[in-house]
Each structure stands twice: as structure tokens, then as C-alpha cells.
């Protein structure tokens, strides 16, 4: 257990990707089975411990210290696991030896809901601070150590000197603690056989267009497609098994049973998940959010937000792997295949014809549909390669919208930002000129530099009017206040917000120290963008 705890500590304190990758690879190379497999499952989110929930953990710690003091401690530290591991009182007893990760996981998974808190309390009583932190991370999930499942799989690939795409294709047919996988990577056993059906194929990703990129390329070598504002998915049906995957390989079939029911084919499709009617009523990303992250959806929800896939690519068909074919050849196969599918659930992403980069630039700035966020440029002879190779595919997003808004509230961040006010709520003016009023229109917590964060934090502390727990209300009126230039990807109507609008991906693009707050934008400016 201590080795897993040490791994988490070092990962938290290591900022670089390559540094984290080496820590993971070394851990998998030196730790024995099944502990390394369980560590891998915890990092990738595949370890389930149902007996303990965060609310139970809070109840346990508040039995041992003053709830108000715990609240202040949590507010300052910013992470529940770290706070509890630090404030948990040391017990007088210590075990003869430290338990292994496998023993800890076994005890927690064997516990019932009623026994879970007692089992967890006993483990915390007999552990040091680092081990407590690791145990709490295990039971609450979401390690928040700056390591993605993809990075963990890359560490496995480095361990075995194999392509990470091989591991991703095997992944959904494997189970914790991955003894067969490690045996193959260490050349002690054969490659695990994939008997499971409808497995995920690693997706091909694009690079954003940067200054000078297109000057080196011939537009005749590329096709252009609209980039739709949904989520990238993979619809896979094989041997009677049907699954809908996100681009990271998460199975999201449960939230879209209406779409899965229509997958009566033997193929793997790559596309964009959207809601509404394909022909003339494609819904916004906010509409799609109503159905995401749900284990099940009601018939009413399915009727209000019907799901469909706008198809980009055909990866497999009737047992044939098409990924090595050039894009144009796959496109011909895709067009023929999509024509056989239910048109209410699957349609074809159209090709946008253009003659030169200037023309496609004009098109991406003025797309024909509000749910389009730019264009995709795909080299016509490119195979479907896993990962993000530079050159074959580019994404050229529409320029972001900007608005000048006034800072209204600020909240402390978490983790490294726990001592800074780094989460900001901002508003624009509404009402008549004689008695204008600020109405909140969004929140943002990134887009600024470290130096700007320090400037913002000082400004907030110097101009605080009221405090509401971790939130501060700052001076904001026509004469006093800080204007922020906020960039965002789009606007949607909202019944949950007083302003009636909701921003997509807002971020702070500039601090307008030079601009009087009275000259910030009005709500009518945002409302006009919705029309």
C-alpha cells in the first residue's frame, strides 16, 4: 500500500507529462502482481468500491473533529482526500506490517454498505498520512493526480515496447488486475486474446491550424468537412453486441438506448453525437448535455432530445478493417453504407467544397448552421491512424466570440490554487441608463497567466465587499470595478440562469484595466447573438 501511496504523492508533485510517464512505467515494472494491476485499475477509473461514499467519509471525520474547523480546513486545502488524511487523528495502535494494496482493496470491496464506514475507519486509524490519502482516493474515485487513462496506457506501452494503439484495442476485453496483460508486456506470455465483441478502436485526432501551417500545404490534397458541436463518438456493433463509445473509450450506451437500438449492422462508425432531427433541427451542445452522463434516460427525455450520429468515417465493415485505406476510399464505402441506415439515427457529414485556403477560411468564419464550430481538413490519402499524427488532419475552429464583462464574485480554487481566488463570476449591464444593473452571465477559471492570477487575487482581496463562505463579492458598479474580456465558443438560451443565456467554454482572454466598468457590454449584446 505504501508503494501505491508513494506513487500518488510523486505524481501529484510532478508537473511534466514525461515525468509522470516515467513514474508510472517504473511502478509497473517494479511492483508485483496483483498490486500493480490494481493501481492501474484505480488510475484508469476501472476500480469500483461501492461500500464507501464521500458523504460517509465526511461523517466519519466530523465524528473526530469540530465540523466548523473541518470546513475551514477543507476550504484552505481544497482537496477532500488530502484534508482528511491530514486531520485524521493518529491512533495508538499500528499493525505488525503494512497491508498491501490488494489486501486493502479486498477488505473494502468485501465490506457491506453498513460495514463500509467501520472498515474504512479501521484502515485510516492504522495508516500514516500518505497511505490515508491513497486509501481515500481509492474509495472516492477520481484520483485528480494529473494522469489520464490514456497516459497510463502509454506507460504500459513503454513498459512492453509496443504501440499504445494495441493496448487500447485490447483494453475493453481485459479485466483487473490485468495479469495476462503484464505477462505479455514482459514477454512472459502470449498476447491476450480479444474474445469480446464490439471493442473500441483508438480514434484519430487532429491538430489545430496554426500560423504558417497552410502555407506549406496544397489545398488540392485535402477534403473539408464541417466540425459539428456535439461529442465525438464511435458506434460499434459486432456479433449482436452494440456499444456507443466516447472518443476516450468510455461506454455511454446506457444514456442513448434509442440510438443503440438502431445499430442493426456489423460495423464501426466514427462520427459526431448530436440530438434533434438530422435534416433541419440539429440541437445544440446544451441540448445534448441533457442526456450525457446518465445511466438511463426516460422515454420523455428520449422523445424531447432524440439522438443521432453524423457519420465521419467507416473503420470496420462486415469483419473488414478499413483503417489502412486512404480517406477517399473509406469515404466512398461510408457513403454507400450510411445510405442503408435509419436516416433518423445516422446521416452523412457533408463534404464542403473549396478551391483555396482563402475560400475555406471565409466558410469557417460564416458556417451555414449555428451548431457548426469550424471545419476539419483531412488529407485525401491519409489512413485512419490512432493518436494525433501531425499533417493528415487539421481542425480550424471558428474564431471565438468576446464580450467585456465586469467581475462580480470570486472563489478560491482547489489544489495548487487553494490560496488564490481563481474562479470568477462576471456580469454585463441590463436595465435603463439611469439605473443600470449587473446580471451574471458566466463563470471562468482559466485563460490568464500566473502573473495575472496574482494581480486578480490582490484586486479581489483589496475590493471585497462581502463574504459568503469561500466566495467573495467584489466592488462592481458603474464607477468601480474590473472589466474582463471574456472569450467563449457560443451561447445558448437558458431557463436556469437569470440572464437567460449560457456561455460555452468561457475563459478570460484579457484583463481590461484600461476600461471603465460603465463601458462594459450590455445583456442586449449577448441576446442579439442568439438570434
Buried (B, 14 or more C-beta within 10 A) or exposed (E): BBBBBBBBBBBBEBEEEEEBBBBBBBBBBEBEEBBBBBBBBBBBBBBEBEBBBBEBBBEBBBEBBEEEEBBEBBBEBBBBBBBBBEBBEEEEEEEEEBBBBBBBBBBBBEBEEEEBBEBBBEBBBBBBBBBBBBBBBBBBBEBBBBBBBBBBBBBBBBBBEBEBBBBBBBBBBBEBBBBBBBBBBEEEEEBBEEEBBBBBBBBBBBBEBEEEBBEEBEBEEBBBBBBBBBBBBBBBBBEEEBBBBBBEBBBBBEBBBBBBEBBEBBBBBBBBBBBBEBEEEBBBBBBBBBBBEEEEBEEEBBEBBBBBBBBBBBBBBEEEEBBEBBBEBBBEBBEEBBEEBBEBBBBBBEEBEBEEBEBBBEBBEEBEEBBBBBBBBBBBEBBBBBBEBEEBBBBBBBEBBEBBBBBBBBBBBBEEBBEBBBBBBBBBBBEEEEEBEBBBBBBBBEBBEEEEBEBBBEBBEEBBEEEEEBBBBBBBEBEEBBBBBBBBBBBBEBEEBEBBBBBBBBBBBBBBEEBEBBEBBBBEEBBEEEE
